[in-house]
């Protein structure tokens, strides 16, 4: 089945360096991607912009076949909805801007008493972020951010680890102001969206990410089967959200996910390639 990896674009890999321990760094991931004949991959970090490592790795270790992209997560460590940081990241080639993850109130509440595999060892506690006002609308800082993203059609808005209510308001406001590319990150994990919400977001034009826990047993409340049955293939993105310490190779993780889609859900190779090659390539503009 390894041939199916040729041309893959993984939009969600957690490769080091990071304050969190990772199974691979960017250079190691690039080596794996070259061996597997990936087309591109995107590195995401909860604490720091990733464009530094991706640019250097591709320039000095690449072979002009695999593209490596980075971006920015809007957590406390970068000043939250910091337009200066977003603009600087964009001008360094960032391909995504992600709403709060480890700083999200939803993330913090849902991981109380549990270990989060992507957490770093920072000594200053996270200040929980909830970005809706009393009327359920996104706060002014987020409106400004979305207005900025609407002027940068090559940037992808990642929705992060907010609650389903936050993501719903975010997607609607983003669509309203003209943000062109929206990727709803693992709505079945931490976000805890309903299948009805997931369907609605996809109909609004957002892309739904299939990764991580939706492929594992026990399945989350909204299962992989439900999403595949109810959401258009054109609005689905298959990636891994992998690279955490002890999680092994992101390439091996992707192969396992492909096997589950193929054997347990009887998806064709054409359908799988649509989700992990064609649609991600379109979102990256490559």
Helices and strands as residue ranges (DSSP letters): G 2-5, E 9-13, H 26-36, E 40-43, H 51-61, E 67-69, E 71-73, G 76-78, H 83-91, E 96-98, H 105-110, H 140-150, E 156-158, H 164-177, E 182-184, H 195-203, E 207-210, G 212-215, H 224-230, G 233-235, E 236-238, H 250-259, I 260-264, H 269-273, I 274-278, H 279-284
